[in-house]
Amino acid sequence: MLAVTVKKQRGSFALDAEFELPTPGVVALFGRSGSGKTTLVNIIAGLLDADVGRVRLDESQLLDTERKIDVPPERRRIGYVFQDARMFPHLGVTANLRYGAKRAVGSPFVSFEDVTTLLDLGPLLARRIHQLSGGERQRVAIGRALLSQPRLLLLDEPLAGLDAARREEVLPYLETLRDRLAIPMVYVSHHFEEVLRLATHVVLMVSGVAVAQGGISEMSLHRQLRAIIGPDAIGAIVEGEVLGMNPVSGLTRMRVGRGELHVQAADLQPGAKLRVQILARDIIVATQAPQRLSVRNSLPGSIVEIASDDEESDLIAIDIGGTRIMARITKAATRELVLTVGLAVWALVKAVSLRGRSFSAPIHGE
């Protein structure tokens, strides 16, 4: 368990954050720039003092201002990956990595060979830092942090300085670390695509306050998160089990709630976990069982909430068997279809709009 309750005043900015989430997993601190995410991780790392508060990781109390406990940063066993890689420019890649290993405390859980394999650093070991791309530098920075054998890894917008191509280069390695290592991570970002791919839990930050927290599926439907990511990105994140591949269409079959989705995903074995974001704009709502349609995905469910989104649109929350998804339709359609809470409906989603992400970390609630 990572439990944080801290307050910090910095000029006119006030941080007031409290959350408690299970480990291992990836806790995403998500919010707009200036919402206090970096201030919060610096307090967790011990790089910044809290005015009042507590930080506990499992059974270790790292900070408790009331009891005057404040473990120095170097003894907290926390790895930190900054937005800028902060490599030693006068050292090569191997020496930078070895520096992390020299700072290790306690029994090692990951070896030099493991790290270089997981992050594909072998081809880089003989290089100098100035010979690396931005994405390669961040991979080395992550490797150096891991070799310090941390019990918690903090990543403060590690992809913010990279262009889209470099972000796509690094993200799969972060997914590998999440799935292969049982080390808890706190990941700071204001890009929801990164949160979607990596996080198991989300802490939503607004103007210095942790306004909500929970599993990624639950938080994907949160009203204040919708206000940050904008209408085009609104949708539910659903997690399910791979059933196999449809040999005709080449799409992966995935069990979700009481229904089945056909999604674009790499070859995965039956039983594997898969995560998909279903955008509200991509859902068509039907009040009768669909027949003879080209749409590949039809999910039966019932309406659990109808909320006004703007002057012309409603958001329709649909329970498809213990999992909620959301559709955006016009207010005229809501009236014409006589949609009401409790009504049985079918949610239709085009397969081309769905791309699955394999996911091996524990799903919230298991």
N, C-alpha and C positions, 0 to 999 in steps of 0.2 A: 504494500500500500504506500502510495505517495500522498502525504497529507500536508497541505500548505494553508496557512492563515497568516497573512502579513498586511501591514499598512506602512506606507512610505509617502512623505510629503517632499516634493522637490519643486521649490518655487510655487507656481500656481497649479502644478499638476499633483494630483493625489491618487496614489495606488491603494486599492482596497480589494484584495483578492483572497478568496477562500475556495478550496476544492479538495476533494479526497477521492482518489481513483485507484483501482487495483493495478498491480504490476505482476508480471511484465506486460508490455504493450507499448503503444506509441500514443502519448498524450499530445494532442495538437493544441497549442495556444493560438487561437485564431481571432483576428480582428483587424480593423483598419490600422494603417501606420499611425503611431502616436497613441495607441490604446494602452500601452504599458507592458507589452509582452517582453521586451528586452529588459526592462527594469525588473520584472518578476523573475526571469531566469538568472539575472545577475545576483539577486538576493538568494535564490536557491543554491547557486554556486558558491556563495560567500564572498563575492566580489563587491557587493554593495550591502551596507548595513540596513536593516529594517528598523523603523521607529518602534514598532510593536509587532510581535508575531512569533510563529512557530513553523518549523519545517521538520518533518519526520519522514524518513525513508525506511520502510519496514520497521524494524525494532530500534533503529538508530535515530536519536534525537540530534539533528544537526543544528537547530536553532530553537531557543526558547528564551525570549527576552525577559520574561517574568522570573525564570529560574536562573537567569544570567548564563545560559549555555550558548556558546557561539563557536562551533568547531571551525578552525582555520581552513581556508580553501584547500590547501595542500593535503589536509587530512580528511577531507570529505569523500575522497575517492569518486570524484565526479569528472567525467570527460566533457570538454567543451569544444564545440566546433563553431567558429565565428563566421559571420557573413564573408569576411575576407579571410583567406586561408591562414594567414599569419605564419608562413613558413620561415625558417631561418635561411635567408638567401645565400649565405656563405657555405651552407652545407648541402650535400646532395640528397636525393630522395631517401636512400638507405639510412643515412645519418639522421635525417629528420625523423624517420620512423623509429630508429634506435633510441632517440631522445625520449620518445614516449615510453618505450620499454624501461628505460632507466628510472622513470618516475613511478613505476608500478609498485603497489603496496598490496600485500596479501597474496594468496594463492592465485596463480594465473589460470584464467578460464579460456583464454584464446591465445594461440601461439603466433609467432611471426609468420610462419608458413600459412596458418589459417587465414590471417588477415590479408596477406598478399594474394591468396587464392580467392577469397570472398570478394575482394575489391579489384581483382585483376590488375594488381600492381607489378607483377613480375617484369613486364616489358619496360617499366619505368624506373626500375631500381638503380640503373647505372646513370640516370640523367641528373642534370642540375635543375634547380628550381625554375630558372628563367627559360628552360626548354619545355616547360609544361604548359598545356592549355589551362584555361580557368577550371574546366571540369576535372581535369587530371589533378590540379592542385587541391581541389576540394576532396577528392578521393584519398589523396595522401594525408590531408588534414584529418579526415575521418579515421584512417588507419592509425595515425599517430595517437589520436584520442583513445582508440580501442586498445592499443598496446600498453596504455597506462593501467589496464585492467580495472576500469571503473565499474561501480555498481549502479551508476546512472549516467546516461549520455544526454547532454544538452546540445541541441542544434539550433542556433539562432539564425534563421533565414539563410541557410547555407547555399541556397540556389539563387538568391536575390540578385547577385551580380552577374549571372550567366544569361546568355540569350536562350531562346527556346530550344535550339538544337542541343546546347550543352546541358540544359536542364533535363532533357530527355535522355541524355547520355548518363547522367548521374542517378536519376530516380530509380532505375532498376536495381542499382547496387544498394540503395537504401531499403528497397523492398526485400532484397536478399538478406540484409542484416536483420530486419524485422522478423523474417520467417525462420532464419537459421540460428539466431542467437537469442537467448532468454534474458537479454539486458533491457531494462526499461529505458525508454527514450522520451524526452520532452522536445517537441518539434515546433518551432516558432515559424509562422508563415502568415501572409495576408493573401496568398494565392490558394483558392479553394481546390483547384485541381490537385495540388500537392497533398492537401488534407485528405481529399477523396481517395487518393492512391495509397497513403501511408497510415493514416490514423486508425486506432482502435477506439479512442475516446477523444472528445473535444471539450476544451474550456473556451467559452466565448467571452472575449474581452471587449468592453465598450467604455471608452473614456476612463480608463483606469480601474474599472470594476469588472470582476468576473461575474457576469450576469446569468450564466447558465453553464451546466456541465452535463455530460452523459455520453452514452455510446454513440458511435458515428451514425447509425441508422436513426436513432431517436433525434439527434441534434440536426440532422439534415432537414427536418421538418420544422425547426424552431423559427418562430416569427422574426426574432431579431437577427438571426443569421440570414434569413431571406432578404431582410432590408440591406444587408451588407453586400451580398453576392449579386444582387440585381435580378430582375424578372427572368432573363433568359437562362440563368443558371439554376433557377428554382426547380427542385425535384427531390425525390426520395432516393436514398441509398439503400439498396436491399442486398442481403447476403444469403446465399443458398448453396445447395449441393449439386455438383455436376452429376448428371445421369448418364451421359455419354454423348456421342456425336451423331447427328443425323447424316447418314452417308449420301443422301440425295442432295441436300442443301449445303452440306459442309459446315453447318452451324452447330454450336455446342448446346446441348439440352441441359437446362438448369431448373431444379425444383425450387419454387418460391411460394410460400404459403400453401394454398390449395391448388395452385396452378403450376404451369411450366412455361419457362421462357426459352426462346431460341436466340442465342447471342453470338456475336463475333468474338472468338477467343482462341488462343493458342491451344494445341492439343493437350488435353488434360484428362487424367484418369478418373473414372467414376468414383465418387466419394470426395473428390477435391473440393475445397471451398472456393467460391467465386463471388466477387462483389461487382455490382452493376449500379450505375446511376440512371434512374428513369426520370427524364425531364418532364415537368408538368406540361410543357408545350407540345410534347410528342404523344400524349395520350388522348385517345378518342373515347368518349363514354357512350355506351349503348345500354338501353333498358330492356333489350331482348337478346337472347342468345344469338350471336352472329352466325351466319351461314354463307358459304360460298364467297368468301372475301380473300383478297390477296394478303391481308395482314396476317403475319405468322403467329403473333402472340395475342391470346385472348385470356385475360385473367378474371375469373369470377370473384365477386366480392360484394360488399354492401357499403353504402355511404355512411360515414360516421361524423362528418362535419362539412358544412358549407360556409365559406367565409368570403366576404367581398375583398377582391384584390385591388381593383381600381374602378373607375367609373364604368368601364365596359365589361370587366371580367370578374369571374368568381373562381376561387380555388376550392376544388372538391376533394376532400380526403376520403380515401376508399380503403377499407380493411379487406385484404385478400387472404386472410387466414392467419392472423397473428402478426401480420406485416402490413404497415400502412404505406400507400403510395398517394400521389397527389396529381390531379389533373387541373389544367387551367382551361376554362371554357367561357364563352360569352354569357352575359346575364340573360340574353334572349334565349340561348339554348337551355339554361337552367329553368326558365319559365316554360318553354315549349315542351320540354321533356318531363316537366312536373317533378323535378328532382327534390327529394326530401331525405332527411336523416333516417336511416333504416332501410331505404329502398335497395333492393337487389339490382346490381348493375354488372356490366362487363367492361373492363378496361382493355382497350386495344392499343397495341404498341407495335410499330414497325421494327422488324429485326435489324434493319440497317442503322437504326438510331441507337442501338445497344452495343456496347463493347465491354466485355468482361475483364476483370483483373483478378488473377489468382491470389489467394489470400490464405496463409497458413497460421497466422497468429490467432489467439483465442477470440471468438466472436463474443461481443457483449452479451451477458446474460447466461453464458454456458458455465 
